[in-house]
Amino acid sequence: MTNLFSELMLIGIRLKWCIKKGFPLRLALCDIDIKNIPSRTRFAHPYGIAIAVKTIIGEHCDIRQNVTIGNRKFKFTSEQVPIIGNHVFIGAGSIILGPVTIGDNAVIGAGAIVVEDVPANTVYITKRN
């Protein structure tokens, strides 16, 4: 019962931040620390999104559905989280595992798996064999 109560409290806190920043309320059900995301970040289809707690996200980013942004280690420090620049588009189903830096105006293609730095003004896709 205590676990359910704490989960409901967490959703309530996320709902408050969604309303304050103008995010879709569905985002409150995703695994995201909403208060650290810039209010100009766009979540076009906010389903199945997981963003590590200390991830740094720039202004005017566009994050699509089923995106995971986290780290590669079970125990992490703030040095291991991804840093995402300004005006970055992250396609549906992408996985970004830090420590990586994604430069400004980069495009991460749908389904891409990012485990290395992406320079600014670059389109990044994962080649499948």
N, C-alpha and C positions, 0 to 999 in steps of 0.2 A: 504494500500500500504506500509506503514511504517513497519507493522508487517511482511509482506512478505520479504521486503528488509533485515530486521534484521535476519530473518530465513535463508536467502540465505548467509548472511555474516557469520553466525554461521557455516553453512555447509562448506563454504570456509575455515574457520579456522580449522575445523575438517579435511578437505582434506589435508591441509598443514601438520598437525601432522601425518596423516596416511602415507603420503609420507616420512616424516622425519623418522618415526619409522619402516617403512616397513610393516605396517598393510594393509589388503585388503581395497581398496577404498570404498567398500560397507559399511564399519564400520562408515563412516562419516554420514550416514543416521540414525544411531542408537543414542539413548539418552545416550551418554557417554562423559565424560570429558577426552578425549584421552591423553592429555598431562601428566596426572598423572598416567598413566598405564605403567608399565615397558615394554620396547620394546621386551622382550623375552616372553611376554604373547602371547598365541596362540588362535586365534579365528577361529576354523575350519569351521564353517558355520555362518558367522556374520550377522544374520538376527534377528530382534526383540529383541535386547539386550538392557537392561536399567541398568545402573550402577549409583548409587548416587554419587554426585559430590565429596565428601570427603572420599569415600571408599578407604581403603588401600589394595592394591593387591601386593602380593609378586612376586618373580621372577619365571619364567618358569611355569606359570599356564596355564591351558587349559580350555577355556570357550566355551561351545557349544551354539547352537541357542536357542532363546526364553528364555533367562535367565534374571531374575530380581534380582538385588542386591540393596537393599535400607534399609529403616528403617521402624519402626512400627508406628511412630507418624507423624502427619501432619506437624507440625513445628519441625525441628530437630536441634540438635547441633552436633558438630564434635565428641562428645562422644557417639553418638547413631549410628554411621555407622559401618558396618561390617569390620572386619580386617581379611584378607585372607592371609594365610601363603604361603611359597614357595612350588612349585611342587604340587599344588592342582588341581584336575580335577573336573570340575563342569559340570554335565550332562545336556542334553537338557531339557528345560522346568522347570528347578529348580528355586526356589524362596528362596532367603536368605534375611532375615529381621533382622536388627541389633537392638540393639547392640549385636553382637555375634563375637566370634573369631573362626576361622577355622584353625586348626593346620597344620603344614607342612606335606606334603605327604598324605593329606586326599583325599578321593574320595566322592563326593556328587553325589548320583545316580540320574538318569533321573527322573524328576517330583517331586523330593524331596522338602519339605517345611522345611526350617531350621530356627528355632526361638530360638535355644539354642546353646551353645558352642559345637564345634566338636573337640575332642582331635586329636593330631597328629597321623598319621599312622592308621586312622580309615576309614571304609566304612560306610557312612551314607545314609540310605534310609528312606522313609516315608511309614509306614505300612498303607495300605488301608483296611477298613472293608467291 
